[in-house]
Amino acid sequence: MATHAELVAELVQVLRTDGTSEARAGAATGLGAAGGGAQALAALRYAMMSDGTAVVRAAAAAAVGVIIGRGNLQDFMSL
């Protein structure tokens, strides 16, 4: 069974590199559910600003909202 850190790292990898927008959007949603601190927030922020597909950008934005809603605003602001 994967550790939380391994799960977050795998989701970040999918978000950054997968060729399908469905997989990237799913990874963004997964990061929102899993959290992951600054590593997850950095990947989500990059996807929000740079992904070429609106559904991925929207999923990344929603995931950031979920993570920030848990009280991690400071992590996001320090990126």
Residue frames as a rotation matrix with the C-alpha (Angstrom) as fourth column:
MET 1
0.578 0.816 0.000 0.00
0.816 -0.578 0.000 0.00
0.000 0.000 -1.000 0.00
ALA 2
-0.136 -0.627 0.767 1.28
0.590 -0.673 -0.446 3.45
0.796 0.392 0.462 -0.93
THR 3
-0.457 -0.080 -0.886 2.01
0.815 -0.438 -0.381 6.05
-0.357 -0.896 0.265 1.69
HIS 4
0.621 0.690 -0.371 0.29
0.521 -0.717 -0.462 9.44
-0.585 0.094 -0.805 1.61
ALA 5
0.101 -0.685 -0.721 3.48
-0.396 -0.693 0.603 11.05
-0.913 0.224 -0.341 0.31
GLU 6
-0.810 -0.390 0.438 3.73
0.176 0.551 0.816 8.46
-0.559 0.738 -0.378 -2.49
LEU 7
0.013 0.915 0.404 0.10
0.930 0.138 -0.341 9.01
-0.367 0.380 -0.849 -3.42
VAL 8
0.656 0.193 -0.730 0.55
0.093 -0.980 -0.175 12.78
-0.749 0.047 -0.661 -3.59
ALA 9
-0.341 -0.874 -0.347 3.73
-0.382 -0.209 0.900 12.38
-0.859 0.439 -0.263 -5.66
GLU 10
-0.696 0.140 0.704 1.93
0.589 0.672 0.448 10.09
-0.411 0.727 -0.550 -8.12
LEU 11
0.410 0.912 0.036 -1.02
0.812 -0.346 -0.470 12.47
-0.416 0.222 -0.882 -8.45
VAL 12
0.390 -0.374 -0.841 1.34
-0.242 -0.923 0.298 15.40
-0.888 0.087 -0.451 -9.02
GLN 13
-0.691 -0.701 0.176 3.13
-0.067 0.304 0.950 13.40
-0.720 0.645 -0.258 -11.73
VAL 14
-0.317 0.667 0.674 -0.15
0.908 0.420 0.011 12.59
-0.275 0.616 -0.738 -13.49
LEU 15
0.632 0.593 -0.499 -1.29
0.479 -0.805 -0.351 16.22
-0.609 -0.017 -0.793 -13.25
ARG 16
0.164 -0.680 -0.715 1.95
-0.401 -0.708 0.581 17.46
-0.901 0.192 -0.389 -14.77
THR 17
-0.650 -0.716 -0.255 2.54
-0.553 0.215 0.805 14.88
-0.522 0.664 -0.536 -17.49
ASP 18
-0.358 0.504 0.786 -0.47
0.438 0.834 -0.335 12.76
-0.825 0.225 -0.519 -18.47
GLY 19
-0.988 -0.120 0.102 -1.60
0.137 -0.340 0.930 13.19
-0.077 0.933 0.352 -22.05
THR 20
-0.324 0.937 0.129 -5.32
0.652 0.123 0.748 13.04
0.685 0.327 -0.651 -21.33
SER 21
-0.547 0.175 0.818 -7.23
-0.417 -0.905 -0.085 15.91
0.725 -0.388 0.568 -19.82
GLU 22
0.576 0.805 -0.144 -9.52
-0.314 0.380 0.870 13.47
0.754 -0.456 0.472 -17.99
ALA 23
0.365 -0.531 -0.765 -6.57
0.767 0.637 -0.076 11.96
0.528 -0.559 0.640 -16.12
ARG 24
-0.692 -0.658 0.297 -5.12
0.408 -0.696 -0.591 15.39
0.595 -0.288 0.750 -15.29
ALA 25
-0.170 0.722 0.671 -8.49
-0.600 -0.616 0.511 16.65
0.782 -0.316 0.538 -14.04
GLY 26
0.731 0.426 -0.532 -8.89
0.068 0.731 0.678 13.49
0.679 -0.532 0.506 -11.97
ALA 27
-0.105 -0.861 -0.498 -5.43
0.834 0.196 -0.515 13.95
0.541 -0.469 0.698 -10.50
ALA 28
-0.689 -0.091 0.719 -6.29
-0.135 -0.959 -0.250 17.54
0.712 -0.269 0.649 -9.57
THR 29
0.356 0.901 0.248 -9.47
-0.568 -0.002 0.823 16.39
0.742 -0.433 0.511 -7.86
GLY 30
0.602 -0.205 -0.772 -7.51
0.505 0.847 0.168 13.66
0.619 -0.491 0.613 -6.07
LEU 31
-0.538 -0.842 0.031 -4.98
0.557 -0.383 -0.737 16.20
0.632 -0.379 0.675 -4.83
GLY 32
-0.313 0.519 0.795 -7.82
-0.566 -0.774 0.282 18.27
0.762 -0.362 0.537 -3.43
ALA 33
0.739 0.647 -0.189 -9.10
-0.290 0.557 0.778 15.26
0.609 -0.520 0.599 -1.54
ALA 34
0.512 -0.613 -0.602 -5.68
0.709 0.697 -0.106 14.05
0.484 -0.372 0.792 -0.40
GLY 35
0.926 -0.294 -0.238 -4.12
-0.093 -0.788 0.608 17.41
-0.367 -0.541 -0.757 0.42
GLY 36
0.589 -0.763 0.266 -0.38
0.796 0.492 -0.351 17.23
0.137 0.419 0.898 0.20
GLY 37
0.346 -0.466 -0.814 0.79
0.502 -0.641 0.581 20.62
-0.793 -0.610 0.013 1.36
ALA 38
0.161 -0.362 -0.918 3.06
-0.460 -0.851 0.255 22.84
-0.873 0.381 -0.303 -0.66
GLN 39
-0.838 -0.489 0.244 3.94
-0.046 0.508 0.860 20.15
-0.544 0.709 -0.448 -3.24
ALA 40
-0.301 0.817 0.492 0.29
0.905 0.407 -0.122 19.63
-0.300 0.409 -0.862 -4.16
LEU 41
0.534 0.544 -0.647 -0.51
0.386 -0.838 -0.386 23.34
-0.752 -0.044 -0.657 -4.10
ALA 42
-0.273 -0.714 -0.645 2.42
-0.406 -0.522 0.750 24.18
-0.872 0.467 -0.147 -6.37
ALA 43
-0.902 -0.039 0.429 1.34
0.317 0.613 0.723 21.59
-0.292 0.789 -0.541 -8.94
LEU 44
0.032 0.994 0.109 -2.28
0.940 0.007 -0.341 22.75
-0.340 0.113 -0.934 -8.77
ARG 45
0.349 0.028 -0.937 -1.28
0.027 -0.999 -0.020 26.39
-0.937 -0.018 -0.350 -9.12
TYR 46
-0.707 -0.663 -0.246 0.80
-0.281 -0.057 0.958 25.54
-0.650 0.746 -0.146 -12.18
ALA 47
-0.692 0.509 0.512 -2.12
0.707 0.623 0.336 23.61
-0.148 0.594 -0.791 -13.71
MET 48
0.303 0.841 -0.449 -4.51
0.694 -0.517 -0.501 26.50
-0.653 -0.160 -0.740 -13.02
MET 49
0.285 -0.282 -0.916 -2.22
-0.309 -0.932 0.191 28.89
-0.907 0.228 -0.353 -14.86
SER 50
-0.435 -0.750 -0.499 -0.79
-0.726 -0.035 0.686 26.71
-0.532 0.660 -0.530 -17.60
ASP 51
-0.544 0.214 0.811 -2.91
0.354 0.935 -0.009 23.71
-0.761 0.282 -0.585 -18.58
GLY 52
-0.967 0.086 -0.239 -4.35
-0.252 -0.449 0.857 24.03
-0.034 0.890 0.456 -22.06
THR 53
-0.500 0.826 -0.262 -7.69
0.406 0.491 0.771 22.46
0.765 0.279 -0.581 -21.11
ALA 54
-0.298 0.458 0.837 -10.37
-0.608 -0.768 0.203 24.39
0.736 -0.448 0.507 -19.24
VAL 55
0.719 0.629 -0.295 -11.67
-0.194 0.590 0.784 21.32
0.667 -0.506 0.546 -17.40
VAL 56
0.159 -0.753 -0.638 -8.21
0.814 0.466 -0.348 20.73
0.559 -0.464 0.687 -15.89
ARG 57
-0.719 -0.398 0.570 -7.82
0.095 -0.869 -0.486 24.37
0.689 -0.295 0.662 -14.90
ALA 58
0.097 0.856 0.508 -11.27
-0.662 -0.326 0.675 24.28
0.743 -0.402 0.535 -13.28
ALA 59
0.737 0.140 -0.661 -10.53
0.265 0.840 0.473 21.04
0.622 -0.524 0.583 -11.43
ALA 60
-0.295 -0.923 -0.249 -7.23
0.741 -0.056 -0.669 22.48
0.603 -0.382 0.700 -10.19
ALA 61
-0.595 0.138 0.792 -8.96
-0.336 -0.938 -0.089 25.65
0.730 -0.318 0.604 -8.99
ALA 62
0.529 0.847 0.054 -11.61
-0.474 0.242 0.846 23.62
0.704 -0.473 0.530 -7.18
ALA 63
0.479 -0.429 -0.766 -8.93
0.632 0.774 -0.038 21.46
0.609 -0.466 0.642 -5.57
VAL 64
-0.657 -0.698 0.284 -7.08
0.340 -0.611 -0.715 24.54
0.673 -0.373 0.639 -4.34
GLY 65
-0.153 0.704 0.694 -10.35
-0.652 -0.599 0.465 25.73
0.743 -0.381 0.550 -2.82
VAL 66
0.763 0.414 -0.496 -10.77
0.015 0.756 0.654 22.43
0.646 -0.507 0.571 -0.98
ILE 67
0.030 -0.849 -0.528 -7.21
0.822 0.321 -0.470 22.51
0.568 -0.420 0.708 0.35
ILE 68
-0.727 -0.276 0.628 -7.40
-0.010 -0.911 -0.412 26.17
0.686 -0.305 0.660 1.38
GLY 69
0.233 0.928 0.291 -10.74
-0.513 -0.137 0.847 25.45
0.826 -0.347 0.444 3.02
ARG 70
0.654 -0.082 -0.752 -8.90
0.527 0.762 0.375 23.11
0.542 -0.642 0.542 5.35
GLY 71
0.944 -0.234 -0.232 -6.77
0.038 -0.623 0.781 26.00
-0.327 -0.747 -0.579 6.58
ASN 72
0.192 -0.924 0.331 -3.76
0.799 0.343 0.494 25.76
-0.570 0.170 0.804 4.26
LEU 73
0.951 0.225 0.210 -3.93
0.306 -0.766 -0.565 29.29
0.034 0.602 -0.798 2.85
GLN 74
0.617 -0.771 -0.157 -0.50
-0.483 -0.529 0.697 30.12
-0.620 -0.354 -0.700 4.20
ASP 75
-0.097 -0.632 0.769 1.05
0.355 0.700 0.620 27.27
-0.930 0.333 0.156 2.14
PHE 76
0.397 0.335 0.855 -0.56
0.908 -0.009 -0.418 28.65
-0.132 0.942 -0.308 -1.03
MET 77
0.999 0.036 -0.026 0.43
0.034 -0.997 -0.076 32.25
-0.029 0.075 -0.997 -0.36
SER 78
0.397 -0.918 -0.001 4.09
-0.362 -0.157 0.919 31.30
-0.843 -0.364 -0.395 0.15
LEU 79
0.321 -0.264 0.910 4.39
0.734 0.676 -0.063 29.79
-0.598 0.688 0.410 -3.36
